[in-house]
Amino acid sequence: MTRLHGQILRLSGIFIEMLGVFALLTMTRTGPDGSPAPGAISQRVAWAIICAGFGVWAVGNAVIYWRRGDRAGRDRQGDKPRGSEDLGLRL
């Protein structure tokens, strides 16, 4: 996996976490008698979504910052090292 894949995983993880927080705030309603409202999800499910998003985000960070071999950080055309901000995109 490349650093670009890591960025995609990080953004996906943040998006999943935001969906989980949104679900926690809006879809965990109960009726006046304490029973779940129709279309509601439990708090456990909402927290599981948030934790899954955090896990995806953490994997994305590991992909970005994982040490690579000797050839990592080298340009394909030569031995010029790429900058740390370069994601290897060719525009």
LOGUMI-254598 format. One line per field, with one value per residue: x, y, z of N, C-alpha, C, O, CB in turn; residue number from 1; residue in one letter. Coordinates in steps of 0.2 Angstrom, whole numbers, plus 2048, in hexadecimal, padded with zeros to 3 digits. Each point is the difference from the previous one (the first is absolute). Last residue first. Glycine has a CB too. Layout:
% LOGUMI-254598
neast: (X|...)
nnorth: (Y|...)
nup: (Z|...)
caeast: (X|...)
canorth: (Y|...)
caup: (Z|...)
ceast: (X|...)
cnorth: (Y|...)
cup: (Z|...)
oeast: (X|...)
onorth: (Y|...)
oup: (Z|...)
cbeast: (X|...)
cbnorth: (Y|...)
cbup: (Z|...)
nr: (NUM|...)
rest: (A|...)
***
This chain:
% LOGUMI-254598
neast: (805|80A|7FD|811|7FC|816|800|814|809|80E|81D|808|808|7EA|7EA|7F7|80C|800|7EE|802|813|806|7E3|7F0|7F9|7E4|7F8|7F0|7FC|800|7F2|7F2|801|7FA|7EF|7F9|802|7F5|7F0|7FF|7FF|7EF|7F5|803|7F8|7ED|7FF|802|7F1|7F0|7F2|7E3|7F2|7F1|80D|804|7EF|801|7EC|807|816|81D|80F|816|7FC|808|812|805|7FA|80D|810|7FE|800|813|809|7FA|809|813|801|7FC|810|80E|7FB|804|814|806|7FA|80E|811|7F9|7FE)
nnorth: (849|7E9|800|7F7|813|810|807|7F2|801|7E9|800|7FC|7EB|801|7F4|7F5|80D|7F2|800|7E8|7F6|7FC|7FD|812|802|80A|817|7F8|7E9|807|813|7F0|7F0|814|807|7E8|800|816|7F8|7EB|80F|80E|7EB|7F6|816|7FD|7E8|806|813|7F3|811|806|7F9|7FC|804|7EA|805|812|80C|815|7F4|808|809|7F9|80C|816|7FA|7E8|803|815|7F4|7ED|810|80C|7E9|7FA|817|7FC|7E9|809|812|7EE|7F0|813|807|7E8|7FE|815|7F6|7E4|7E6)
nup: (7C5|809|81C|80E|80E|808|817|802|7E4|7F5|7FC|7E5|7F9|7EB|7FC|815|817|819|812|7FB|7F7|818|80A|812|81B|7FE|801|7EE|806|818|7F9|7F2|813|80E|7EF|7FE|819|802|7F0|80D|814|7F4|7F7|817|809|7F0|805|818|7FE|7EA|7EB|7FE|7EE|815|81A|814|818|811|7F8|7F4|7EF|7FD|7EA|7F9|7EB|80A|810|7FA|7E8|802|80E|7EF|7EE|80C|804|7E9|7FA|810|7F6|7E9|806|80A|7ED|7F0|80D|801|7E9|7FD|80E|7F7|80B)
caeast: (7FB|803|7FB|802|7FC|7FE|7FA|7FC|7FE|7FA|7FB|7FE|801|807|804|801|7FC|804|802|7FA|7FE|805|807|800|807|804|806|804|802|805|806|802|803|806|805|802|805|806|802|802|807|806|802|804|807|803|801|806|806|802|805|806|806|801|7FC|803|801|807|800|7FF|7FA|7FB|7FA|7FF|7FD|7F9|7FD|7FF|7FC|7F9|7FE|7FE|7F9|7FB|800|7FD|7F9|7FD|7FF|7FA|7FA|7FF|7FD|7F9|7FB|7FF|7FB|7FA|7FE|804|7FC)
canorth: (804|803|802|7FC|7FA|7FD|802|7FD|803|804|7FF|806|7FF|801|802|7FA|802|801|807|804|803|805|7FE|7FC|800|7F9|801|806|7FF|7FC|804|805|7FC|7FD|806|802|7FB|801|806|7FD|7FC|805|803|7FC|800|807|800|7FB|804|800|7FB|802|802|7FC|803|804|7FC|7FD|7FA|802|802|7FB|802|7FC|7FA|800|806|800|7FB|802|806|7FD|7FD|805|803|7FB|800|806|7FF|7FB|803|805|7FD|7FE|806|802|7FC|802|805|806|806)
caup: (7FD|7F9|7FA|7FA|800|7F9|7FE|804|806|800|805|803|807|802|7FA|7FB|7FA|7FA|7FF|801|7F9|7FE|7FF|7FA|7FD|800|804|7FE|7F9|7FF|803|7FC|7FB|803|800|7F9|7FE|803|7FC|7FA|801|801|7FA|7FC|803|7FE|7F9|7FF|801|807|801|804|7FC|7FA|7FB|7FA|7FB|801|804|807|800|803|804|806|7FF|7FD|802|807|802|7FE|805|807|7FF|800|807|803|7FE|803|807|801|7FF|805|806|7FF|800|807|803|7FE|805|7FF|800)
ceast: (802|7FA|804|7FB|802|7FD|7FD|7F9|7FB|7FF|7FA|7FB|7FF|801|807|805|802|7FC|805|803|7FA|7FD|804|808|800|807|804|807|804|803|806|807|803|804|807|805|802|806|807|803|802|806|806|802|804|807|804|802|806|806|803|805|806|806|801|7FB|803|802|807|800|7FE|7F9|7FC|7FB|7FF|7FC|7F8|7FC|7FE|7FB|7F9|7FE|7FE|7F9|7FA|7FE|7FC|7F9|7FD|7FF|7FA|7FA|7FF|7FD|7F9|7FC|7FF|7FA|7F9|7FD|804)
cnorth: (802|803|803|801|7FC|7F9|7FD|801|7FD|803|804|7FE|806|7FF|801|802|7FA|801|802|807|805|804|805|7FE|7FC|801|7F9|800|806|7FF|7FB|804|805|7FC|7FE|806|801|7FB|801|806|7FD|7FC|805|803|7FB|800|807|800|7FB|804|800|7FA|802|804|7FC|802|803|7FB|7FD|7FA|802|804|7FB|802|7FB|7FA|800|806|800|7FC|802|806|7FC|7FD|805|802|7FB|801|806|7FF|7FC|804|804|7FC|7FE|806|801|7FC|803|806|806)
cup: (7F9|7FD|7FA|7FA|7FA|801|7FA|7FF|804|807|7FF|805|804|808|803|7FB|7FB|7FA|7FB|800|802|7FA|7FE|7FF|7FA|7FD|801|803|7FE|7F9|800|802|7FA|7FB|803|800|7F9|7FE|803|7FC|7FA|801|801|7F9|7FC|802|7FE|7F9|7FF|801|808|801|804|7FC|7FA|7FB|7FA|7FA|801|805|808|801|803|804|806|800|7FE|803|807|802|7FE|805|807|7FF|800|808|804|7FE|804|807|800|7FF|806|806|7FF|801|807|802|7FE|805|800)
oeast: (7FC|7FB|804|7FF|7FC|803|7FA|7FB|7FD|803|801|7FA|802|7FB|805|804|805|7FB|802|805|7FE|802|7FE|804|7FD|800|805|805|805|806|805|804|806|806|805|804|806|805|805|806|806|805|804|805|806|805|804|806|805|804|7FF|7FE|805|801|806|7FB|7FF|805|801|801|805|800|800|800|7FE|7FA|7FC|7FC|7FB|7FB|7FC|7FB|7FA|7FB|7FC|7FB|7FA|7FB|7FB|7FA|7FB|7FC|7FB|7FA|7FC|7FC|7FB|7FB|7FC|7FB|806)
onorth: (804|7FD|805|7FC|7FB|7FC|801|7FD|7FB|7FE|806|7FE|801|7FD|800|7FC|7FD|7FD|805|802|803|806|806|803|7FA|803|800|802|7FF|7FF|802|801|7FF|801|802|800|7FF|802|802|7FF|800|803|801|7FF|801|802|800|800|803|801|806|7FA|802|806|7FD|7FD|806|7FE|7FB|801|7FF|806|7FA|800|7FB|800|802|7FF|7FF|802|802|7FE|801|802|800|7FF|802|801|7FF|800|802|801|800|802|803|800|800|802|802|7FE|800)
oup: (7FD|7FD|801|7FC|800|803|7FE|802|7FE|805|7FF|7FE|806|803|7FB|7FD|800|800|7FF|802|7FB|7FF|7FF|804|800|7FA|803|7FD|7FD|7FF|7FE|7FC|7FE|7FF|7FD|7FC|7FE|7FE|7FC|7FC|7FF|7FE|7FC|7FE|7FF|7FD|7FC|7FE|7FE|7FB|803|7FF|7FE|7FF|7FF|7FF|7FF|800|803|806|804|800|7FD|806|7FF|800|803|804|803|802|804|803|801|803|804|802|802|804|804|802|803|805|803|802|804|805|803|802|804|804|803)
cbeast: (800|80E|7F3|806|7FB|807|808|80E|806|7F8|808|809|807|807|7F2|7F1|7FB|80F|7FD|7F5|806|808|7FE|7F1|808|7F5|7F6|7F0|7F1|7F5|7F4|7F0|7F3|7F5|7F1|7F0|7F5|7F5|7F0|7F1|7F6|7F3|7F0|7F5|7F6|7F0|7F2|7F6|7F5|7F7|805|7FA|7F3|7F3|7FA|810|7F8|7FA|7F3|7F8|7F7|80A|800|80C|806|80B|80F|80F|809|80B|810|80D|808|80E|810|80A|80A|810|80F|809|80B|810|80B|809|80E|80F|808|80A|810|808|7F1)
cbnorth: (800|7FA|7FD|7FC|80A|80A|80A|803|80F|7FA|7F6|809|7F7|80B|806|801|80F|7FD|7FA|7F5|7F3|7F3|7EF|803|808|7F7|809|804|7FA|7FB|805|800|7F7|7FF|805|7FB|7F9|803|803|7F8|7FD|805|7FE|7F7|802|803|7F8|7F9|805|7F4|7FB|80E|802|7F7|80E|7FC|7F3|804|803|808|7FA|7F4|810|7FE|806|809|804|7FC|7FA|803|801|7F9|7FD|806|7FE|7F8|802|804|7FA|7FB|805|800|7F6|7FD|804|7FB|7F7|802|801|7FF|7FA)
cbup: (80E|802|808|80C|807|7F8|808|806|7FC|7F3|809|7F8|7F8|7F4|7FF|805|802|805|80D|805|7FE|805|7FE|7F7|80B|806|803|802|801|80B|809|800|805|80C|805|800|809|80B|802|804|80C|808|800|807|80C|804|802|80B|80A|807|7F0|807|7FA|801|806|803|804|80C|7FA|7F6|7F2|806|7FC|7FA|7F5|7F9|7FD|7FD|7F3|7F4|7FE|7FA|7F2|7F8|7FE|7F6|7F2|7FC|7FC|7F3|7F6|7FD|7F9|7F2|7F8|7FD|7F5|7F4|7FE|7F0|803)
nr: (91|90|89|88|87|86|85|84|83|82|81|80|79|78|77|76|75|74|73|72|71|70|69|68|67|66|65|64|63|62|61|60|59|58|57|56|55|54|53|52|51|50|49|48|47|46|45|44|43|42|41|40|39|38|37|36|35|34|33|32|31|30|29|28|27|26|25|24|23|22|21|20|19|18|17|16|15|14|13|12|11|10|9|8|7|6|5|4|3|2|1)
rest: (L|R|L|G|L|D|E|S|G|R|P|K|D|G|Q|R|D|R|G|A|R|D|G|R|R|W|Y|I|V|A|N|G|V|A|W|V|G|F|G|A|C|I|I|A|W|A|V|R|Q|S|I|A|G|P|A|P|S|G|D|P|G|T|R|T|M|T|L|L|A|F|V|G|L|M|E|I|F|I|G|S|L|R|L|I|Q|G|H|L|R|T|M)
***
